[in-house]
Each structure stands twice: as C-alpha cells, then as structure tokens.
C-alpha cells in the first residue's frame, strides 16, 4: 500500500509540473504573438 501511495503521489506531482510547463509555454506563445 505504501508503494502504491507514493507512486500515485509522484504521478500527481508530474501532472502538476506538466500543467505549469504548458501554461508557461502558452504564455510565451501569446507574448510572441503580441509582439508581432
């Protein structure tokens, strides 16, 4: 049970990091579009 809990926690952390990464990328794209 401990291994399952830790693995699911890792998955949650990875998904959170992925969301932040996507948001940062989208902000960069919007900034580039505004500059053009």
PDB file of N, CA, C and O in Angstrom:
ATOM      1  N   UNK A   1       0.842  -1.207   0.000  1.00  0.00           N
ATOM      2  CA  UNK A   1       0.000   0.000   0.000  1.00  0.00           C
ATOM      3  C   UNK A   1       0.878   1.259   0.000  1.00  0.00           C
ATOM      4  O   UNK A   1       0.540   2.256  -0.637  1.00  0.00           O
ATOM      5  N   UNK A   2       1.989   1.205   0.707  1.00  0.00           N
ATOM      6  CA  UNK A   2       2.874   2.372   0.763  1.00  0.00           C
ATOM      7  C   UNK A   2       3.425   2.700  -0.628  1.00  0.00           C
ATOM      8  O   UNK A   2       3.490   3.862  -1.028  1.00  0.00           O
ATOM      9  N   UNK A   3       3.819   1.644  -1.356  1.00  0.00           N
ATOM     10  CA  UNK A   3       4.371   1.852  -2.703  1.00  0.00           C
ATOM     11  C   UNK A   3       3.304   2.454  -3.615  1.00  0.00           C
ATOM     12  O   UNK A   3       3.590   3.362  -4.396  1.00  0.00           O
ATOM     13  N   UNK A   4       2.086   1.952  -3.515  1.00  0.00           N
ATOM     14  CA  UNK A   4       1.003   2.481  -4.356  1.00  0.00           C
ATOM     15  C   UNK A   4       0.777   3.958  -4.058  1.00  0.00           C
ATOM     16  O   UNK A   4       0.622   4.769  -4.970  1.00  0.00           O
ATOM     17  N   UNK A   5       0.761   4.298  -2.772  1.00  0.00           N
ATOM     18  CA  UNK A   5       0.501   5.683  -2.390  1.00  0.00           C
ATOM     19  C   UNK A   5       1.612   6.601  -2.907  1.00  0.00           C
ATOM     20  O   UNK A   5       1.336   7.675  -3.441  1.00  0.00           O
ATOM     21  N   UNK A   6       2.859   6.176  -2.748  1.00  0.00           N
ATOM     22  CA  UNK A   6       3.972   7.020  -3.179  1.00  0.00           C
ATOM     23  C   UNK A   6       3.978   7.176  -4.700  1.00  0.00           C
ATOM     24  O   UNK A   6       4.258   8.259  -5.215  1.00  0.00           O
ATOM     25  N   UNK A   7       3.668   6.095  -5.418  1.00  0.00           N
ATOM     26  CA  UNK A   7       3.668   6.165  -6.882  1.00  0.00           C
ATOM     27  C   UNK A   7       2.570   7.099  -7.371  1.00  0.00           C
ATOM     28  O   UNK A   7       2.787   7.874  -8.302  1.00  0.00           O
ATOM     29  N   UNK A   8       1.397   7.034  -6.755  1.00  0.00           N
ATOM     30  CA  UNK A   8       0.303   7.919  -7.161  1.00  0.00           C
ATOM     31  C   UNK A   8       0.666   9.365  -6.840  1.00  0.00           C
ATOM     32  O   UNK A   8       0.309  10.278  -7.583  1.00  0.00           O
ATOM     33  N   UNK A   9       1.377   9.572  -5.731  1.00  0.00           N
ATOM     34  CA  UNK A   9       1.802  10.919  -5.362  1.00  0.00           C
ATOM     35  C   UNK A   9       2.774  11.464  -6.406  1.00  0.00           C
ATOM     36  O   UNK A   9       2.718  12.641  -6.763  1.00  0.00           O
ATOM     37  N   UNK A  10       3.661  10.604  -6.891  1.00  0.00           N
ATOM     38  CA  UNK A  10       4.623  11.011  -7.924  1.00  0.00           C
ATOM     39  C   UNK A  10       3.886  11.398  -9.196  1.00  0.00           C
ATOM     40  O   UNK A  10       4.230  12.388  -9.842  1.00  0.00           O
ATOM     41  N   UNK A  11       2.875  10.621  -9.556  1.00  0.00           N
ATOM     42  CA  UNK A  11       2.090  10.911 -10.760  1.00  0.00           C
ATOM     43  C   UNK A  11       1.407  12.266 -10.623  1.00  0.00           C
ATOM     44  O   UNK A  11       1.366  13.046 -11.574  1.00  0.00           O
ATOM     45  N   UNK A  12       0.868  12.544  -9.430  1.00  0.00           N
ATOM     46  CA  UNK A  12       0.213  13.839  -9.209  1.00  0.00           C
ATOM     47  C   UNK A  12       1.219  14.972  -9.362  1.00  0.00           C
ATOM     48  O   UNK A  12       0.913  15.998  -9.969  1.00  0.00           O
ATOM     49  N   UNK A  13       2.409  14.793  -8.819  1.00  0.00           N
ATOM     50  CA  UNK A  13       3.441  15.824  -8.906  1.00  0.00           C
ATOM     51  C   UNK A  13       3.841  16.048 -10.359  1.00  0.00           C
ATOM     52  O   UNK A  13       4.004  17.188 -10.792  1.00  0.00           O
ATOM     53  N   UNK A  14       3.999  14.954 -11.117  1.00  0.00           N
ATOM     54  CA  UNK A  14       4.384  15.074 -12.522  1.00  0.00           C
ATOM     55  C   UNK A  14       3.316  15.813 -13.314  1.00  0.00           C
ATOM     56  O   UNK A  14       3.638  16.662 -14.145  1.00  0.00           O
ATOM     57  N   UNK A  15       2.045  15.499 -13.065  1.00  0.00           N
ATOM     58  CA  UNK A  15       0.965  16.156 -13.801  1.00  0.00           C
ATOM     59  C   UNK A  15       0.927  17.642 -13.457  1.00  0.00           C
ATOM     60  O   UNK A  15       0.658  18.477 -14.321  1.00  0.00           O
ATOM     61  N   UNK A  16       1.197  17.970 -12.191  1.00  0.00           N
ATOM     62  CA  UNK A  16       1.207  19.376 -11.774  1.00  0.00           C
ATOM     63  C   UNK A  16       2.327  20.117 -12.489  1.00  0.00           C
ATOM     64  O   UNK A  16       2.124  21.225 -12.986  1.00  0.00           O
ATOM     65  N   UNK A  17       3.504  19.512 -12.543  1.00  0.00           N
ATOM     66  CA  UNK A  17       4.641  20.122 -13.237  1.00  0.00           C
ATOM     67  C   UNK A  17       4.328  20.287 -14.715  1.00  0.00           C
ATOM     68  O   UNK A  17       4.682  21.298 -15.322  1.00  0.00           O
ATOM     69  N   UNK A  18       3.660  19.285 -15.296  1.00  0.00           N
ATOM     70  CA  UNK A  18       3.317  19.337 -16.718  1.00  0.00           C
ATOM     71  C   UNK A  18       2.364  20.498 -16.989  1.00  0.00           C
ATOM     72  O   UNK A  18       2.516  21.204 -17.986  1.00  0.00           O
ATOM     73  N   UNK A  19       1.389  20.700 -16.113  1.00  0.00           N
ATOM     74  CA  UNK A  19       0.425  21.795 -16.283  1.00  0.00           C
ATOM     75  C   UNK A  19       1.149  23.137 -16.224  1.00  0.00           C
ATOM     76  O   UNK A  19       0.884  24.024 -17.036  1.00  0.00           O
ATOM     77  N   UNK A  20       2.061  23.287 -15.265  1.00  0.00           N
ATOM     78  CA  UNK A  20       2.817  24.539 -15.137  1.00  0.00           C
ATOM     79  C   UNK A  20       3.647  24.780 -16.397  1.00  0.00           C
ATOM     80  O   UNK A  20       3.733  25.902 -16.898  1.00  0.00           O
ATOM     81  N   UNK A  21       4.265  23.687 -16.905  1.00  0.00           N
ATOM     82  CA  UNK A  21       5.087  23.791 -18.114  1.00  0.00           C
ATOM     83  C   UNK A  21       4.251  24.250 -19.298  1.00  0.00           C
ATOM     84  O   UNK A  21       4.668  25.122 -20.061  1.00  0.00           O
ATOM     85  N   UNK A  22       3.074  23.664 -19.448  1.00  0.00           N
ATOM     86  CA  UNK A  22       2.191  24.021 -20.563  1.00  0.00           C
ATOM     87  C   UNK A  22       1.738  25.475 -20.439  1.00  0.00           C
ATOM     88  O   UNK A  22       1.685  26.198 -21.433  1.00  0.00           O
ATOM     89  N   UNK A  23       1.412  25.901 -19.219  1.00  0.00           N
ATOM     90  CA  UNK A  23       0.974  27.282 -19.019  1.00  0.00           C
ATOM     91  C   UNK A  23       2.090  28.258 -19.382  1.00  0.00           C
ATOM     92  O   UNK A  23       1.844  29.278 -20.025  1.00  0.00           O
ATOM     93  N   UNK A  24       3.311  27.943 -18.968  1.00  0.00           N
ATOM     94  CA  UNK A  24       4.439  28.815 -19.292  1.00  0.00           C
ATOM     95  C   UNK A  24       4.644  28.896 -20.798  1.00  0.00           C
ATOM     96  O   UNK A  24       4.885  29.976 -21.337  1.00  0.00           O
ATOM     97  N   UNK A  25       4.549  27.750 -21.481  1.00  0.00           N
ATOM     98  CA  UNK A  25       4.727  27.720 -22.930  1.00  0.00           C
ATOM     99  C   UNK A  25       3.645  28.544 -23.617  1.00  0.00           C
ATOM    100  O   UNK A  25       3.935  29.296 -24.547  1.00  0.00           O
ATOM    101  N   UNK A  26       2.408  28.408 -23.168  1.00  0.00           N
ATOM    102  CA  UNK A  26       1.312  29.141 -23.801  1.00  0.00           C
ATOM    103  C   UNK A  26       1.489  30.644 -23.583  1.00  0.00           C
ATOM    104  O   UNK A  26       1.175  31.443 -24.465  1.00  0.00           O
ATOM    105  N   UNK A  27       1.995  31.027 -22.403  1.00  0.00           N
ATOM    106  CA  UNK A  27       2.236  32.446 -22.142  1.00  0.00           C
ATOM    107  C   UNK A  27       3.317  32.977 -23.069  1.00  0.00           C
ATOM    108  O   UNK A  27       3.212  34.094 -23.577  1.00  0.00           O
ATOM    109  N   UNK A  28       4.368  32.171 -23.294  1.00  0.00           N
ATOM    110  CA  UNK A  28       5.433  32.589 -24.205  1.00  0.00           C
ATOM    111  C   UNK A  28       4.889  32.781 -25.610  1.00  0.00           C
ATOM    112  O   UNK A  28       5.239  33.748 -26.286  1.00  0.00           O
ATOM    113  N   UNK A  29       4.040  31.870 -26.052  1.00  0.00           N
ATOM    114  CA  UNK A  29       3.461  31.949 -27.397  1.00  0.00           C
ATOM    115  C   UNK A  29       2.592  33.197 -27.520  1.00  0.00           C
ATOM    116  O   UNK A  29       2.662  33.911 -28.520  1.00  0.00           O
ATOM    117  N   UNK A  30       1.771  33.459 -26.498  1.00  0.00           N
ATOM    118  CA  UNK A  30       0.914  34.646 -26.536  1.00  0.00           C
ATOM    119  C   UNK A  30       1.766  35.914 -26.583  1.00  0.00           C
ATOM    120  O   UNK A  30       1.431  36.864 -27.291  1.00  0.00           O
ATOM    121  N   UNK A  31       2.859  35.929 -25.836  1.00  0.00           N
ATOM    122  CA  UNK A  31       3.743  37.086 -25.824  1.00  0.00           C
ATOM    123  C   UNK A  31       4.349  37.308 -27.209  1.00  0.00           C
ATOM    124  O   UNK A  31       4.440  38.441 -27.681  1.00  0.00           O
ATOM    125  N   UNK A  32       4.762  36.216 -27.854  1.00  0.00           N
ATOM    126  CA  UNK A  32       5.341  36.327 -29.199  1.00  0.00           C
ATOM    127  C   UNK A  32       4.303  36.849 -30.186  1.00  0.00           C
ATOM    128  O   UNK A  32       4.616  37.669 -31.049  1.00  0.00           O
ATOM    129  N   UNK A  33       3.071  36.372 -30.056  1.00  0.00           N
ATOM    130  CA  UNK A  33       2.016  36.811 -30.971  1.00  0.00           C
ATOM    131  C   UNK A  33       1.727  38.298 -30.778  1.00  0.00           C
ATOM    132  O   UNK A  33       1.474  39.015 -31.746  1.00  0.00           O
ATOM    133  N   UNK A  34       1.764  38.758 -29.531  1.00  0.00           N
ATOM    134  CA  UNK A  34       1.502  40.176 -29.269  1.00  0.00           C
ATOM    135  C   UNK A  34       2.608  41.043 -29.847  1.00  0.00           C
ATOM    136  O   UNK A  34       2.349  42.132 -30.359  1.00  0.00           O
ATOM    137  N   UNK A  35       3.849  40.558 -29.765  1.00  0.00           N
ATOM    138  CA  UNK A  35       4.984  41.348 -30.254  1.00  0.00           C
ATOM    139  C   UNK A  35       4.943  41.499 -31.769  1.00  0.00           C
ATOM    140  O   UNK A  35       5.392  42.517 -32.298  1.00  0.00           O
ATOM    141  N   UNK A  36       4.422  40.520 -32.464  1.00  0.00           N
ATOM    142  CA  UNK A  36       4.418  40.574 -33.926  1.00  0.00           C
ATOM    143  C   UNK A  36       3.432  41.603 -34.450  1.00  0.00           C
ATOM    144  O   UNK A  36       3.305  41.775 -35.662  1.00  0.00           O
TER     145      UNK A  36
END
